[in-house]
Amino acid sequence: MRALFIGDSIVEGSIGASFTDIIERERPHVVIENHGIPGDTLPGICRRLLRRLEREAGYDCILLEGGHNDICMAGWFSREGDAADDLAGILDRALVQVRHIYKGKLVLATLSCLGEDLDAAENRIRSRLNGRIFDLAAKYGCRVADVGGAFDQVLAGREGGGRLLLTIDGVHLNAKGAEIYAREIGRCLDGD
């Protein structure tokens, strides 16, 4: 299986643990072309994906992950309520174009918890965006790798607090966080 993984530093995997390394180790039949760029935003990721597909659309699967950086820099949104809608609109417009070029297996990843604090303002934005990702996946015939939901389950069940369980810095994955990403994305790769 030839797969294109496109996104931000979480996809790129050089900061913290790499979920793509786990997928390639556990699924030797999957050859991943990694197009993660640290610091990239959802508009940049979508532009890069479209440019890539204009040159090469022969992938068996594409994973699109992004939005963490946008939410971390949410100062450009006028109100908290607009952030999820604005980002979903960017993704929606991109997916219209992607689906004109690429008809294969497309996986959208939900966003994992920022700062590992489920009650933080940025995670209210993230939760709304994750809901919109499910809606867009249904609209465009995509699969959803619900890494956000899996992270939330682990974090909701933790006792105490204060220490990071799934990330090295509140965003980038540690080994346990990378395992969750690999498991959730792997499920989408394995299914028909």
N, C-alpha and C positions, 0 to 999 in steps of 0.2 A: 504494500500500500504506500503510495506516495502522498505525503501530507504536507500542506503549507500551514504553519502556525504563525500567526501575525498578531502583534500586540505591543505591549510595553515591556518594562524590565522584568516583570513576572514571567513572561514568555521567554525573554532573552536568557534569563537564568544565571547571570554572572554575579548577582548580588544575592547572597543567601544560597538556598538549595534550589536545584533545577528539577522541575517536574518533567521536563522533556527528556532529561537523561533517564529518569525512571521509566517512562513510557517506552523509550527505545530499548532499554535493558529488558523489560518484561515482554515486549512485543517486537521481536527482531524482524518481523515481516513489515513493520512500519518504518519508513524512511522519512524523517522529518526535515523539512526545509524551514529553518528557524529565522523568522523575520521580526524578532522582538527588538525594540529600540528603547533603552532606558529614557524615561521622561516624556515619551511620546503621549500625545493626547488622542482622544477618540477621532477628532477630525483628521489628524495626521495619519492615524492608523488606517482609516477608511480610504483616504487618498492613496496611500501606499498600496493598499489591497487592490484598488481599481487599476492603478498603473501596472501592478504585477500581472493581473488577469488580462490586461490588454496585450501583454507580451506572451503570456503562458497561462493557459486555462486547463491544462491537462492533469490536474490533481485529482486523486481519488477522494480526498477529504480536505476541507479547510477549517481551521479553528480561528475564530476571531475573538480576541480578548482585549478589553480596554475600557477606560473610564475612571480608573483610580486617580490618575494624575489630574484629570479634569475636576473631580470632586475635591481633591486636596487644594486646588487653586480656585475654588468656587467663588472667589471674590468678584469674578467677572459676571456672576449672575446677580440680577437686581434683587431677587427674593429667593429664599430657600425653595419655595414651591416651584420655581421656574427651572431649577437645575435639572431635575430628572426629566422633565418634559423637553427641555432644550437638547439634552444629550440623546434622548430617545428619538427626537426629530432628526438629528444628525445621522443616527444609525438607520432610521427608516429610509431617508433619502439615499443613503449609500446602498442599502440592501436592494432597493429598486434597480439600481444600476448593476450591482453584482449579479442579481438573478437574470439580467438580460444576457450576461456573458457566461455565467457558470451555473449549470443545472445540477451539479453533483451534490455530495454530502457536505452540508455546511453546518458547523457547530458554533453556537454562540455560548460563551462562558458568562455566567453571572459573576458579579464582583464580590470578592471576599471582604470581610469586615475590616474596616480601617481603624487602626489603633486598638483593635480587639476590645472595643467598648461599644456594645450593641446600642446603648442609649445616646451616643454622641450625635450631634446634629448632622455630621457628614454621613453617618450611617442611616439616618432617616432618609436622606437623599438617595443613598445607595439602595436601600430597600425598595423605594419607589421605582428607581431605575431597573432593578432586578425584575420587578413585576412587569415593567414595560418590555424587558427583554423576552420574557415568556410570551407576551402578546405578539411581539414582532416575529418571534420564531414560528408561532402558529400561522401568522399571515404569510410568511415567505417559505414555509416548508423546511424549517431548520430544526436541528436538534438543540437541546439545551443541556450544557454541562453545568449543573447547579452547584458549583463550588461554593457560592455564597450561602446557600441553604445548609450545606454540609459544615461549613465553618460555624455558622450560627448555632447549629445543634451542639457542637462541641463547646462553644463559648457559653451558651446558655446553661450547660450542665456543670460548668466548673465551679468549684467551691473557693471561697476567698476572693481573690482578685489581685490585681496589681502586677502580677508577673505575666510575661508573654508566653503563650502556649503554642502558637502556630506560625509565628513570624519572628524575625530577628530584630525588627524595629517598628512593628505595627503595620507594615505593608509587605515587605519582602519575606519570602517563605523560609521557614526553617525546615528541617527534615520531615517533621510531622505534617506541616502545611503542604509541603511538596507532595507527600503521599496522598493527601486528600485531593489535590488537583489532579494528580495522575490517575487516581481511582475514578473520579467523576468524568474526566475527559476520556479515559480508557473505555468506560461503558458506552460512550457515544461512538467511539471508533469501532468497537466490537459489534455493535448492532447493525443490522442491514438498513 
